[in-house]
Amino acid sequence: MQVTETLKDGLKRSYTITVPAADLDAKVNEKLVEAQPEVEMKGFRKGKVPMAILRKQFAERLLGDAMQDAIDGAMKKHFDETGDRPALQPKVEMQGGETWKKGDDVIVEMSYEALPEIPEVDLSKLKLEKLVVKAEDAAVTEALENLAKSAKNFTDRKKGSKAKDGDQVVIDFVGKIDGEAFEGGAGEDYPLELGSGSFIPGFEEQLVGAKAGDEVAVTVSFPAEYGAKHLAGKEAVFDCTVKAVKEPKAAEIDDELAKQFGAESLDALKGQISERLEAEYAGAARQVMKRALLDELDKLVKFDLPPSLVEAEAGQIAHQLWHDENPDHHGHDHPEITPTDDHKSLAERRVRLGLLLAEIGRKEKVEVSDAEMTQAVMMQARQYPGQERAFFEFVQKNPQMQQQLRAPIFEDKVVDLVVAGAKVTEKDVSKDKLQKAVEALDEI
């Protein structure tokens, strides 16, 4: 077996792999010897079929597998000896193609772009700033007020008061289509919060201004995609009797409110809110520091990039941005999207940093555990209520999806490792300053 270099230009590589016909024949024999103990054939005991008969019967079938094994073996040996790591799956083409015949040597052309040598980075020289935000009393109070609003109750308005958006009206109603009442279209003493969007679009708005004792005919059209097919797209009239008009009243901020949210006391609830807020601030601060870290790494290292990776990344960026600008277009039947120089520049940064983080992770033996993958799959599965099992099975059978879930976990673990080796100073800032820093991330 012979491997001959035909091209070495930057990261581009091409080789000719020659598998002599004798080597291929020997490979077929190996497979026949492996299979012989399990072969059963009429007139022979199991495992005792003569090799000559096996060759006549099975050699042709085994030829393709033997050829693939020989080529795969040659490629593996090549990569082991050279240390090359292909950026993408190598392109392999057989010379002769359909004109190849048994007894000829097998000659294939293998081409690929090698991953570049990535320079070492002294992580201890990295200097990072970690923004720290404490939960201020005002933020805790605001959160408490929002909880109180969510735990609101309703009290009767003065007699004769007109219902406002946000009020609750207690109604009896009967829905009719073409003058005939339909199943599921009636209710009594129903408490409806105006503006909640819990009823068909247009229903609640027509009850704004109603008073207790009023009779209101509400005319609406069921959406075309409505779940009940016999109602979808049809116009209906609901005869409503308004029995009460009530105004919202926020719950008192006290120990009773705290107990509604699982805390023993108001002070305990305040403590929980502070912890939650500071955890949110810490998550935002981590994103700011991660961007600063990537900026520093981007300045520290420069190396050649595989053109195919940059081209693929630029295309993906351009495609995503086009869809962001055209949110109503979900398919792929759109005009050809050509990456700009800005897309290519951003792609180069992403590829460079991606390769660098991958190399750091490889050298430091960073791995994503089964437990971490399971947690990631479970979180993703929550987006498909009722179909969680099907999603799990889909991930199990789809290596590309597994990689999509694994990649961000791996990157975050490498980032944590790099941060641990850097010089990090903490800086106390306000919530507003942290917010501005987070908003600035989207502007880059």
VOPAGU-2260 file (C-alpha; in pm, 1 decimal, decimal comma):
REM VOPAGU-2260
SITE   aa  ch    i         X         Y         Z
SITE  MET   A    0       0,0       0,0       0,0
SITE  GLN   A    1     142,6     337,6     -97,9
SITE  VAL   A    2      47,0     697,1     -12,9
SITE  THR   A    3     194,6     967,8    -237,1
SITE  GLU   A    4     163,7    1340,8    -170,9
SITE  THR   A    5      35,1    1535,5    -471,8
SITE  LEU   A    6     -43,3    1874,0    -315,6
SITE  LYS   A    7      67,7    2068,9     -10,3
SITE  ASP   A    8     -41,6    2430,1     -35,2
SITE  GLY   A    9    -101,5    2605,7     295,1
SITE  LEU   A   10    -356,4    2385,8     470,3
SITE  LYS   A   11    -466,5    2211,4     151,0
SITE  ARG   A   12    -351,0    1853,4     111,8
SITE  SER   A   13    -393,4    1591,8    -162,0
SITE  TYR   A   14    -262,6    1234,2    -174,1
SITE  THR   A   15    -284,0     933,6    -402,2
SITE  ILE   A   16    -347,5     608,2    -217,9
SITE  THR   A   17    -260,8     292,5    -409,0
SITE  VAL   A   18    -385,1     -43,9    -287,5
SITE  PRO   A   19    -213,2    -323,4    -488,7
SITE  ALA   A   20    -443,0    -592,8    -622,7
SITE  ALA   A   21    -247,6    -850,9    -418,4
SITE  ASP   A   22    -314,0    -657,4     -94,6
SITE  LEU   A   23    -682,6    -636,0    -178,5
SITE  ASP   A   24    -694,0   -1009,8    -246,7
SITE  ALA   A   25    -522,6   -1074,0      86,1
SITE  LYS   A   26    -783,9    -857,1     258,7
SITE  VAL   A   27   -1062,6   -1063,1     101,9
SITE  ASN   A   28    -890,4   -1379,4     225,4
SITE  GLU   A   29    -873,3   -1234,3     578,6
SITE  LYS   A   30   -1246,0   -1177,0     574,4
SITE  LEU   A   31   -1311,5   -1526,3     444,5
SITE  VAL   A   32   -1095,2   -1677,3     719,1
SITE  GLU   A   33   -1283,4   -1470,7     979,0
SITE  ALA   A   34   -1619,5   -1585,2     844,2
SITE  GLN   A   35   -1528,6   -1953,6     783,5
SITE  PRO   A   36   -1605,4   -2083,8    1138,6
SITE  GLU   A   37   -1964,6   -1954,7    1116,5
SITE  VAL   A   38   -2046,1   -2058,1     758,4
SITE  GLU   A   39   -2296,7   -2340,3     709,7
SITE  MET   A   40   -2339,4   -2497,4     365,2
SITE  LYS   A   41   -2520,2   -2806,6     247,6
SITE  GLY   A   42   -2284,5   -3107,8     237,6
SITE  PHE   A   43   -2038,4   -2960,7     491,3
SITE  ARG   A   44   -2029,1   -2933,5     865,9
SITE  LYS   A   45   -2046,4   -2583,9    1012,5
SITE  GLY   A   46   -1704,9   -2421,4     982,8
SITE  LYS   A   47   -1565,5   -2688,9     751,2
SITE  VAL   A   48   -1651,1   -2542,2     410,3
SITE  PRO   A   49   -1330,4   -2543,7     199,0
SITE  MET   A   50   -1171,5   -2203,8     134,0
SITE  ALA   A   51   -1185,9   -2253,0    -244,4
SITE  ILE   A   52   -1562,9   -2289,4    -229,2
SITE  LEU   A   53   -1594,8   -1991,2       4,9
SITE  ARG   A   54   -1393,6   -1777,9    -235,8
SITE  LYS   A   55   -1611,5   -1877,7    -526,6
SITE  GLN   A   56   -1929,4   -1815,2    -330,6
SITE  PHE   A   57   -1850,8   -1500,6    -132,0
SITE  ALA   A   58   -1535,4   -1329,9    -264,5
SITE  GLU   A   59   -1725,9   -1093,2    -493,8
SITE  ARG   A   60   -1957,0    -986,0    -211,1
SITE  LEU   A   61   -1664,3    -918,8      22,4
SITE  LEU   A   62   -1462,5    -724,0    -233,1
SITE  GLY   A   63   -1634,4    -389,0    -165,4
SITE  ASP   A   64   -1593,1    -420,7     212,4
SITE  ALA   A   65   -1230,7    -524,8     170,8
SITE  MET   A   66   -1165,3    -227,2     -55,9
SITE  GLN   A   67   -1324,3      13,5     194,9
SITE  ASP   A   68   -1130,9    -138,7     485,4
SITE  ALA   A   69    -804,5    -108,6     294,9
SITE  ILE   A   70    -865,5     257,5     209,3
SITE  ASP   A   71    -982,8     340,9     563,4
SITE  GLY   A   72    -675,0     167,8     702,9
SITE  ALA   A   73    -444,6     362,3     472,2
SITE  MET   A   74    -610,8     691,9     571,1
SITE  LYS   A   75    -586,5     613,7     942,9
SITE  LYS   A   76    -219,6     522,7     909,4
SITE  HIS   A   77    -156,7     843,3     716,4
SITE  PHE   A   78    -320,9    1062,8     981,6
SITE  ASP   A   79    -144,5     875,9    1264,1
SITE  GLU   A   80     195,4     921,4    1098,8
SITE  THR   A   81     155,2    1281,9     983,3
SITE  GLY   A   82     -42,8    1411,9    1279,6
SITE  ASP   A   83    -277,3    1587,0    1037,9
SITE  ARG   A   84    -634,8    1643,4    1151,5
SITE  PRO   A   85    -877,4    1720,4     867,4
SITE  ALA   A   86   -1099,1    2025,6     914,9
SITE  LEU   A   87   -1385,8    1843,6     740,9
SITE  GLN   A   88   -1442,3    1489,6     617,0
SITE  PRO   A   89   -1173,5    1417,7     353,6
SITE  LYS   A   90   -1290,5    1395,3      -6,6
SITE  VAL   A   91   -1209,1    1052,0    -148,8
SITE  GLU   A   92   -1251,9     965,0    -516,6
SITE  MET   A   93   -1159,1     639,7    -687,5
SITE  GLN   A   94    -963,1     659,1   -1010,8
SITE  GLY   A   95   -1127,0     465,1   -1288,8
SITE  GLY   A   96   -1462,8     453,9   -1113,0
SITE  GLU   A   97   -1696,1     219,8   -1297,3
SITE  THR   A   98   -1417,8     114,4   -1537,1
SITE  TRP   A   99   -1219,1     -50,8   -1255,5
SITE  LYS   A  100   -1210,2    -428,2   -1287,2
SITE  LYS   A  101   -1109,3    -709,7   -1059,0
SITE  GLY   A  102    -735,8    -771,3   -1062,8
SITE  ASP   A  103    -647,1    -402,7   -1103,5
SITE  ASP   A  104    -478,2    -198,7    -833,2
SITE  VAL   A  105    -715,0      33,6    -647,6
SITE  ILE   A  106    -610,1     399,1    -674,7
SITE  VAL   A  107    -795,1     675,3    -487,7
SITE  GLU   A  108    -740,8    1049,3    -458,4
SITE  MET   A  109    -777,8    1187,0    -107,6
SITE  SER   A  110    -794,7    1562,5     -47,5
SITE  TYR   A  111    -867,9    1768,7     261,8
SITE  GLU   A  112    -785,2    2085,8     450,8
SITE  ALA   A  113    -575,7    2021,1     758,6
SITE  LEU   A  114    -644,9    2191,0    1086,8
SITE  PRO   A  115    -367,8    2443,5    1156,2
SITE  GLU   A  116    -112,6    2425,1    1432,7
SITE  ILE   A  117    -255,2    2638,4    1710,8
SITE  PRO   A  118     -10,2    2829,7    1928,6
SITE  GLU   A  119       1,9    2788,1    2304,4
SITE  VAL   A  120    -164,2    3059,5    2511,3
SITE  ASP   A  121     -31,9    3155,6    2853,5
SITE  LEU   A  122    -363,3    3184,4    3033,3
SITE  SER   A  123    -202,2    3342,9    3339,5
SITE  LYS   A  124    -129,8    3654,3    3131,1
SITE  LEU   A  125    -497,5    3711,2    3061,8
SITE  LYS   A  126    -650,3    3995,2    3264,3
SITE  LEU   A  127   -1026,5    4002,5    3303,0
SITE  GLU   A  128   -1277,4    4216,4    3488,9
SITE  LYS   A  129   -1578,6    4060,2    3655,6
SITE  LEU   A  130   -1874,8    4291,2    3711,1
SITE  VAL   A  131   -2051,9    4236,4    4043,9
SITE  VAL   A  132   -2400,7    4368,8    4113,5
SITE  LYS   A  133   -2569,0    4346,3    4451,1
SITE  ALA   A  134   -2946,3    4326,1    4474,5
SITE  GLU   A  135   -3055,0    4675,7    4579,0
SITE  ASP   A  136   -3354,6    4736,1    4803,8
SITE  ALA   A  137   -3538,7    4908,5    4518,1
SITE  ALA   A  138   -3501,7    4603,0    4293,9
SITE  VAL   A  139   -3623,9    4370,7    4570,3
SITE  THR   A  140   -3920,8    4601,5    4637,0
SITE  GLU   A  141   -4007,5    4609,1    4266,3
SITE  ALA   A  142   -3999,5    4229,2    4253,2
SITE  LEU   A  143   -4223,4    4210,3    4561,8
SITE  GLU   A  144   -4471,9    4450,8    4404,8
SITE  ASN   A  145   -4484,8    4236,8    4091,0
SITE  LEU   A  146   -4551,0    3928,2    4303,2
SITE  ALA   A  147   -4826,7    4114,4    4485,7
SITE  LYS   A  148   -4985,5    4206,8    4151,9
SITE  SER   A  149   -4972,0    3845,7    4036,8
SITE  ALA   A  150   -5144,5    3742,7    4360,9
SITE  LYS   A  151   -5414,2    4009,5    4319,2
SITE  ASN   A  152   -5779,7    3963,4    4399,5
SITE  PHE   A  153   -6082,6    4154,3    4276,9
SITE  THR   A  154   -6333,6    4362,9    4472,5
SITE  ASP   A  155   -6670,0    4499,9    4359,5
SITE  ARG   A  156   -6664,9    4846,2    4205,8
SITE  LYS   A  157   -6925,0    5102,9    4304,4
SITE  LYS   A  158   -7271,8    5035,6    4165,0
SITE  GLY   A  159   -7301,8    5168,4    3811,1
SITE  SER   A  160   -6925,7    5171,3    3745,0
SITE  LYS   A  161   -6817,5    5092,4    3391,3
SITE  ALA   A  162   -6573,3    4807,3    3336,7
SITE  LYS   A  163   -6219,3    4910,0    3246,8
SITE  ASP   A  164   -5934,3    4718,3    3086,5
SITE  GLY   A  165   -5780,3    4512,4    3366,9
SITE  ASP   A  166   -6109,8    4479,6    3556,7
SITE  GLN   A  167   -6287,2    4152,1    3609,6
SITE  VAL   A  168   -6641,9    4105,5    3485,9
SITE  VAL   A  169   -6853,9    3816,7    3609,0
SITE  ILE   A  170   -7076,2    3703,9    3321,8
SITE  ASP   A  171   -7329,2    3451,0    3206,5
SITE  PHE   A  172   -7301,0    3386,3    2833,6
SITE  VAL   A  173   -7450,9    3179,3    2554,0
SITE  GLY   A  174   -7280,0    3154,7    2215,4
SITE  LYS   A  175   -7479,4    3108,4    1894,6
SITE  ILE   A  176   -7394,9    3048,3    1530,0
SITE  ASP   A  177   -7669,7    3134,0    1282,1
SITE  GLY   A  178   -7901,6    3173,7    1580,0
SITE  GLU   A  179   -7835,6    2822,8    1713,5
SITE  ALA   A  180   -7652,9    2764,6    2042,5
SITE  PHE   A  181   -7347,4    2540,6    2003,8
SITE  GLU   A  182   -7191,4    2292,1    2240,7
SITE  GLY   A  183   -6931,7    2436,7    2476,9
SITE  GLY   A  184   -7039,5    2794,0    2407,3
SITE  ALA   A  185   -7218,8    2868,6    2735,2
SITE  GLY   A  186   -7112,0    2950,5    3090,1
SITE  GLU   A  187   -7242,2    3094,7    3415,2
SITE  ASP   A  188   -7077,0    3319,9    3673,5
SITE  TYR   A  189   -6759,5    3320,1    3465,3
SITE  PRO   A  190   -6491,1    3557,9    3602,6
SITE  LEU   A  191   -6327,0    3717,4    3296,9
SITE  GLU   A  192   -6032,7    3955,6    3333,0
SITE  LEU   A  193   -6054,4    4212,4    3055,6
SITE  GLY   A  194   -5730,8    4240,5    2861,2
SITE  SER   A  195   -5609,4    3895,5    2966,4
SITE  GLY   A  196   -5648,7    3754,1    2614,3
SITE  SER   A  197   -5804,8    3438,1    2754,1
SITE  PHE   A  198   -6108,8    3455,6    2524,6
SITE  ILE   A  199   -6140,4    3472,5    2145,1
SITE  PRO   A  200   -5975,5    3784,8    1997,0
SITE  GLY   A  201   -6218,9    4077,5    2005,7
SITE  PHE   A  202   -6440,9    3931,6    2280,5
SITE  GLU   A  203   -6302,7    4109,5    2585,9
SITE  GLU   A  204   -6275,3    4449,0    2416,8
SITE  GLN   A  205   -6651,5    4455,5    2359,2
SITE  LEU   A  206   -6718,6    4428,2    2732,2
SITE  VAL   A  207   -6510,6    4733,4    2821,2
SITE  GLY   A  208   -6756,1    5002,7    2938,2
SITE  ALA   A  209   -7025,3    4754,4    3043,6
SITE  LYS   A  210   -7197,9    4788,3    3384,1
SITE  ALA   A  211   -7343,5    4528,3    3618,0
SITE  GLY   A  212   -7687,9    4433,3    3486,4
SITE  ASP   A  213   -7607,0    4513,8    3121,7
SITE  GLU   A  214   -7694,7    4275,1    2840,1
SITE  VAL   A  215   -7421,3    4277,8    2576,0
SITE  ALA   A  216   -7420,4    4097,1    2241,5
SITE  VAL   A  217   -7058,5    4019,6    2159,4
SITE  THR   A  218   -6989,0    3936,0    1794,9
SITE  VAL   A  219   -6663,1    3756,5    1712,7
SITE  SER   A  220   -6516,9    3527,6    1447,3
SITE  PHE   A  221   -6339,2    3209,8    1544,9
SITE  PRO   A  222   -5984,9    3191,9    1403,7
SITE  ALA   A  223   -5943,8    2977,5    1091,3
SITE  GLU   A  224   -5698,5    2756,0    1281,3
SITE  TYR   A  225   -5927,8    2715,6    1583,8
SITE  GLY   A  226   -5898,0    2373,9    1748,6
SITE  ALA   A  227   -6267,0    2282,3    1713,2
SITE  LYS   A  228   -6311,2    2232,3    1339,1
SITE  HIS   A  229   -6689,0    2285,5    1347,3
SITE  LEU   A  230   -6627,2    2638,6    1481,1
SITE  ALA   A  231   -6311,8    2735,5    1291,6
SITE  GLY   A  232   -6356,0    3047,2    1078,8
SITE  LYS   A  233   -6722,3    3096,9    1172,5
SITE  GLU   A  234   -6887,4    3410,6    1311,2
SITE  ALA   A  235   -7061,4    3374,4    1647,1
SITE  VAL   A  236   -7271,7    3599,1    1868,8
SITE  PHE   A  237   -7242,6    3562,3    2245,5
SITE  ASP   A  238   -7534,4    3693,6    2450,4
SITE  CYS   A  239   -7369,2    3810,5    2771,7
SITE  THR   A  240   -7523,6    3917,8    3101,2
SITE  VAL   A  241   -7285,0    4122,0    3315,4
SITE  LYS   A  242   -7351,0    4025,5    3678,3
SITE  ALA   A  243   -7064,9    4214,2    3845,3
SITE  VAL   A  244   -6779,0    4452,5    3768,3
SITE  LYS   A  245   -6471,5    4420,9    3991,9
SITE  GLU   A  246   -6147,5    4614,4    4016,7
SITE  PRO   A  247   -5808,5    4451,2    4075,2
SITE  LYS   A  248   -5646,9    4491,6    4414,3
SITE  ALA   A  249   -5285,5    4388,8    4471,1
SITE  ALA   A  250   -5219,0    4158,1    4762,8
SITE  GLU   A  251   -5063,4    4305,9    5075,8
SITE  ILE   A  252   -4686,7    4269,0    5094,0
SITE  ASP   A  253   -4667,0    4074,6    5418,1
SITE  ASP   A  254   -4598,5    3731,3    5563,3
SITE  GLU   A  255   -4919,2    3594,8    5406,9
SITE  LEU   A  256   -4796,4    3688,0    5060,3
SITE  ALA   A  257   -4463,5    3522,8    5138,0
SITE  LYS   A  258   -4638,0    3199,2    5234,4
SITE  GLN   A  259   -4824,3    3196,9    4902,5
SITE  PHE   A  260   -4484,4    3174,4    4734,4
SITE  GLY   A  261   -4344,0    2906,4    4963,8
SITE  ALA   A  262   -4145,5    3128,2    5203,3
SITE  GLU   A  263   -4185,6    3117,9    5580,7
SITE  SER   A  264   -4189,7    3494,2    5620,0
SITE  LEU   A  265   -4159,4    3821,5    5430,4
SITE  ASP   A  266   -3792,0    3849,1    5529,7
SITE  ALA   A  267   -3730,4    3498,1    5397,2
SITE  LEU   A  268   -3903,0    3588,2    5068,8
SITE  LYS   A  269   -3688,4    3901,5    5039,1
SITE  GLY   A  270   -3379,2    3684,7    5087,7
SITE  GLN   A  271   -3491,3    3446,9    4814,9
SITE  ILE   A  272   -3558,1    3735,5    4577,3
SITE  SER   A  273   -3214,2    3883,1    4648,3
SITE  GLU   A  274   -3048,2    3549,3    4573,0
SITE  ARG   A  275   -3244,7    3510,2    4249,9
SITE  LEU   A  276   -3165,4    3862,6    4135,0
SITE  GLU   A  277   -2795,6    3825,9    4211,0
SITE  ALA   A  278   -2789,8    3491,8    4027,3
SITE  GLU   A  279   -2943,1    3667,1    3723,0
SITE  TYR   A  280   -2688,6    3948,4    3751,7
SITE  ALA   A  281   -2406,9    3693,0    3777,5
SITE  GLY   A  282   -2527,8    3518,2    3462,5
SITE  ALA   A  283   -2535,1    3847,0    3272,1
SITE  ALA   A  284   -2193,2    3946,2    3408,5
SITE  ARG   A  285   -2053,8    3611,3    3292,2
SITE  GLN   A  286   -2167,6    3684,1    2936,2
SITE  VAL   A  287   -1995,7    4023,3    2947,8
SITE  MET   A  288   -1675,5    3869,3    3082,7
SITE  LYS   A  289   -1691,0    3587,5    2825,4
SITE  ARG   A  290   -1705,4    3842,7    2543,2
SITE  ALA   A  291   -1407,3    4026,8    2694,9
SITE  LEU   A  292   -1220,4    3695,6    2720,7
SITE  LEU   A  293   -1287,6    3609,5    2357,1
SITE  ASP   A  294   -1174,3    3958,1    2253,3
SITE  GLU   A  295    -846,9    3909,3    2442,1
SITE  LEU   A  296    -788,4    3564,6    2292,5
SITE  ASP   A  297    -861,4    3699,9    1945,7
SITE  LYS   A  298    -585,3    3958,2    1992,9
SITE  LEU   A  299    -336,2    3705,8    2128,6
SITE  VAL   A  300    -342,5    3440,5    1857,9
SITE  LYS   A  301    -321,8    3442,8    1480,2
SITE  PHE   A  302    -297,2    3136,0    1257,6
SITE  ASP   A  303    -406,4    3015,4     916,6
SITE  LEU   A  304    -770,8    2911,3     891,8
SITE  PRO   A  305    -918,6    2632,0     677,5
SITE  PRO   A  306   -1101,1    2816,8     394,5
SITE  SER   A  307   -1383,7    2560,8     391,0
SITE  LEU   A  308   -1466,7    2625,5     757,4
SITE  VAL   A  309   -1464,3    3002,3     709,0
SITE  GLU   A  310   -1679,1    2974,8     397,0
SITE  ALA   A  311   -1933,9    2750,3     570,4
SITE  GLU   A  312   -1949,7    2977,3     876,3
SITE  ALA   A  313   -1988,9    3292,9     664,5
SITE  GLY   A  314   -2272,7    3129,5     474,7
SITE  GLN   A  315   -2443,9    3031,7     797,5
SITE  ILE   A  316   -2408,1    3384,6     939,4
SITE  ALA   A  317   -2547,1    3542,7     622,4
SITE  HIS   A  318   -2834,1    3294,1     614,4
SITE  GLN   A  319   -2926,0    3353,1     979,6
SITE  LEU   A  320   -2912,9    3731,8     945,0
SITE  TRP   A  321   -3133,1    3715,3     634,0
SITE  HIS   A  322   -3395,6    3518,3     826,3
SITE  ASP   A  323   -3368,1    3760,7    1120,0
SITE  GLU   A  324   -3451,6    4042,3     877,2
SITE  ASN   A  325   -3728,6    3835,3     715,7
SITE  PRO   A  326   -3895,2    3665,1    1015,5
SITE  ASP   A  327   -4207,5    3567,3     822,6
SITE  HIS   A  328   -4007,7    3357,8     574,5
SITE  HIS   A  329   -3946,1    3017,0     732,6
SITE  GLY   A  330   -3858,8    2804,7     429,9
SITE  HIS   A  331   -3547,6    2779,0     214,8
SITE  ASP   A  332   -3711,7    2895,6    -109,5
SITE  HIS   A  333   -3551,0    3236,9     -95,6
SITE  PRO   A  334   -3304,9    3423,3    -319,6
SITE  GLU   A  335   -2943,1    3314,7    -311,3
SITE  ILE   A  336   -2771,8    3469,4      -8,9
SITE  THR   A  337   -2414,4    3582,3     -72,0
SITE  PRO   A  338   -2196,3    3648,1     234,5
SITE  THR   A  339   -2047,7    3997,5     256,4
SITE  ASP   A  340   -1697,7    4092,9     366,7
SITE  ASP   A  341   -1839,2    4168,8     712,7
SITE  HIS   A  342   -1987,2    3819,0     729,1
SITE  LYS   A  343   -1652,3    3670,1     629,5
SITE  SER   A  344   -1466,1    3878,6     887,2
SITE  LEU   A  345   -1701,7    3764,2    1162,5
SITE  ALA   A  346   -1672,9    3406,9    1035,9
SITE  GLU   A  347   -1294,2    3421,7    1058,9
SITE  ARG   A  348   -1317,4    3537,4    1420,5
SITE  ARG   A  349   -1564,6    3263,6    1510,9
SITE  VAL   A  350   -1363,6    2989,7    1340,9
SITE  ARG   A  351   -1037,0    3110,0    1494,4
SITE  LEU   A  352   -1181,5    3124,3    1847,3
SITE  GLY   A  353   -1368,5    2798,3    1800,0
SITE  LEU   A  354   -1050,6    2615,9    1696,5
SITE  LEU   A  355    -854,4    2775,6    1979,3
SITE  LEU   A  356   -1108,4    2680,7    2247,9
SITE  ALA   A  357   -1135,9    2330,2    2101,3
SITE  GLU   A  358    -758,0    2291,0    2116,2
SITE  ILE   A  359    -739,7    2414,8    2475,5
SITE  GLY   A  360   -1019,6    2174,2    2567,8
SITE  ARG   A  361    -848,3    1885,3    2388,7
SITE  LYS   A  362    -517,1    1942,9    2562,6
SITE  GLU   A  363    -683,8    1985,3    2900,8
SITE  LYS   A  364    -899,2    1676,7    2838,5
SITE  VAL   A  365   -1226,3    1865,1    2884,6
SITE  GLU   A  366   -1522,3    1633,4    2833,5
SITE  VAL   A  367   -1900,3    1663,1    2839,9
SITE  SER   A  368   -2039,4    1400,7    3077,6
SITE  ASP   A  369   -2343,5    1182,2    3007,1
SITE  ALA   A  370   -2525,3    1357,0    3292,7
SITE  GLU   A  371   -2460,2    1699,0    3136,3
SITE  MET   A  372   -2584,5    1576,5    2798,9
SITE  THR   A  373   -2897,0    1426,9    2955,7
SITE  GLN   A  374   -2972,3    1755,6    3129,1
SITE  ALA   A  375   -2925,6    1946,6    2802,2
SITE  VAL   A  376   -3160,6    1710,0    2619,3
SITE  MET   A  377   -3421,2    1741,8    2895,3
SITE  MET   A  378   -3409,0    2121,7    2880,7
SITE  GLN   A  379   -3445,6    2116,2    2502,6
SITE  ALA   A  380   -3728,9    1862,0    2523,5
SITE  ARG   A  381   -3936,7    2104,6    2732,9
SITE  GLN   A  382   -3990,9    2305,2    2416,0
SITE  TYR   A  383   -4197,1    2013,3    2283,0
SITE  PRO   A  384   -4462,4    1943,5    2550,6
SITE  GLY   A  385   -4622,1    1604,5    2504,6
SITE  GLN   A  386   -4349,5    1496,6    2261,5
SITE  GLU   A  387   -4057,6    1465,3    2502,3
SITE  ARG   A  388   -4007,1    1093,2    2441,9
SITE  ALA   A  389   -4005,0    1138,6    2065,1
SITE  PHE   A  390   -3748,8    1417,8    2101,6
SITE  PHE   A  391   -3522,9    1194,8    2315,2
SITE  GLU   A  392   -3538,5     921,8    2051,3
SITE  PHE   A  393   -3465,2    1175,0    1777,5
SITE  VAL   A  394   -3151,3    1294,9    1959,8
SITE  GLN   A  395   -3033,0     938,0    2019,0
SITE  LYS   A  396   -3046,9     865,3    1645,7
SITE  ASN   A  397   -2907,2    1198,7    1528,5
SITE  PRO   A  398   -2531,8    1254,2    1586,4
SITE  GLN   A  399   -2553,4    1605,1    1439,5
SITE  MET   A  400   -2817,3    1705,0    1696,0
SITE  GLN   A  401   -2606,2    1553,5    1972,4
SITE  GLN   A  402   -2313,6    1767,8    1859,5
SITE  GLN   A  403   -2532,2    2079,5    1854,1
SITE  LEU   A  404   -2626,3    2016,3    2217,3
SITE  ARG   A  405   -2274,4    1915,8    2322,8
SITE  ALA   A  406   -2087,8    2209,1    2163,3
SITE  PRO   A  407   -2214,0    2493,9    2388,2
SITE  ILE   A  408   -2161,8    2283,3    2701,5
SITE  PHE   A  409   -1804,7    2205,6    2593,6
SITE  GLU   A  410   -1738,4    2572,0    2512,3
SITE  ASP   A  411   -1867,4    2691,7    2849,3
SITE  LYS   A  412   -1651,4    2437,5    3031,7
SITE  VAL   A  413   -1343,7    2551,5    2840,2
SITE  VAL   A  414   -1429,0    2916,2    2909,5
SITE  ASP   A  415   -1457,7    2836,5    3281,8
SITE  LEU   A  416   -1119,4    2664,2    3265,4
SITE  VAL   A  417    -959,1    2964,2    3092,9
SITE  VAL   A  418   -1115,4    3208,0    3341,3
SITE  ALA   A  419    -984,7    2996,6    3628,7
SITE  GLY   A  420    -631,1    3037,9    3492,4
SITE  ALA   A  421    -660,1    3412,0    3423,9
SITE  LYS   A  422    -617,1    3709,6    3655,9
SITE  VAL   A  423    -969,2    3818,8    3739,9
SITE  THR   A  424   -1052,9    4134,6    3933,0
SITE  GLU   A  425   -1400,2    4208,7    4061,1
SITE  LYS   A  426   -1566,1    4545,2    4010,5
SITE  ASP   A  427   -1885,9    4651,0    4187,7
SITE  VAL   A  428   -2125,5    4822,6    3947,6
SITE  SER   A  429   -2490,8    4922,3    3937,5
SITE  LYS   A  430   -2763,0    4717,5    3769,9
SITE  ASP   A  431   -2798,1    4988,1    3503,3
SITE  LYS   A  432   -2429,4    4973,9    3414,7
SITE  LEU   A  433   -2444,5    4596,1    3385,5
SITE  GLN   A  434   -2752,8    4630,0    3163,7
SITE  LYS   A  435   -2568,8    4870,3    2933,6
SITE  ALA   A  436   -2275,1    4629,9    2912,5
SITE  VAL   A  437   -2511,5    4346,9    2816,0
SITE  GLU   A  438   -2684,3    4563,0    2553,5
SITE  ALA   A  439   -2344,7    4651,8    2407,4
SITE  LEU   A  440   -2286,5    4282,1    2332,6
SITE  ASP   A  441   -2557,7    4293,1    2065,7
SITE  GLU   A  442   -2400,5    4594,9    1901,2
SITE  ILE   A  443   -2074,0    4415,1    1820,4
